[in-house]
Amino acid sequence: MFEDIEIKLCVGINDNTHLKEIGLSKGFFSGWNFKYKSKFFNNFLPILNKQTTKLRLKNMSFDVFVPTYFDPYFLPALGNKPFILPVFDMIHELFPQYFASSDKTVGNKKLLLSLATKIVAISQSTKNDILSLYPEIDPEKIVVIHLANSFEINRKFKFNTP
């Protein structure tokens, strides 16, 4: 279906076995379980991956970048390339009392929302929350794409639902 699309990962080291299973993560460290490594290693890994990502963004040929969280570290390396920002919810903004005052998620998310070429919201509710909290965001910039699954439908069972 999407034979002409190539996916490249920027991250250098990860512990996601699913990426390895589908052939997107290659390399010596890919797919390893790092949870039981030293605290130093767990703290160093994100720094190493950010540096690797920035280096690859500067040197790789690509059409669009999709960050995995609301950390703007990649912006200087991205240059004028477009990026799509996935947004699952606006929990930090809606319930700030449950997060530390030092948490930078709200500020980072606001910055990235304003700079993103497109925003993917996982529901109409999330899109509505974004627009309610940040009315300056162009609604046309936000696309709702619902989460999906790969489960097969079992049609043996019939449910009487309204």
Residue pairs with C-beta under 8 A, 6 or more apart in sequence:
7 24
8 56
8 60
8 62
9 19
9 24
9 25
10 52
10 53
10 56
10 57
10 60
10 65
11 49
11 52
11 53
12 27
12 29
12 48
12 49
12 52
12 53
13 27
13 29
13 30
13 34
13 45
13 48
13 49
13 52
14 25
14 29
14 30
14 31
14 49
15 31
15 32
15 33
15 34
15 35
16 25
16 30
16 31
17 31
17 33
19 25
19 30
19 31
20 26
20 30
20 31
21 31
25 31
34 41
34 42
34 45
35 42
50 71
50 73
50 74
53 73
53 74
53 77
54 73
54 74
54 76
54 77
55 77
57 65
57 74
57 77
57 78
57 79
57 81
58 77
58 79
62 81
63 81
63 82
64 81
64 82
64 83
64 84
64 117
65 74
65 78
65 81
65 82
65 83
65 84
66 83
66 84
66 85
66 86
67 74
67 83
67 85
67 112
68 86
70 85
70 105
70 108
70 109
70 112
71 108
72 108
72 111
72 112
74 83
75 115
82 117
82 118
83 115
83 116
83 117
84 116
84 117
84 118
84 119
84 120
85 112
85 113
85 116
85 118
85 119
85 120
86 119
86 120
86 122
87 109
87 113
87 119
87 120
87 121
87 122
87 126
87 130
88 122
88 126
89 122
89 126
89 129
90 126
90 129
90 130
90 133
91 98
92 99
92 103
92 105
92 106
92 109
93 106
93 109
93 129
93 133
94 129
94 133
96 106
99 105
110 134
113 119
113 130
113 134
113 137
114 134
114 136
114 137
116 141
117 141
118 141
118 142
118 143
119 130
119 137
119 141
119 142
119 143
120 142
120 143
120 144
120 145
121 127
121 130
121 142
121 143
121 144
121 145
122 144
122 145
122 146
122 147
123 144
123 146
124 144
126 144
127 139
127 142
127 144
130 137
130 142
131 137
131 139
131 142
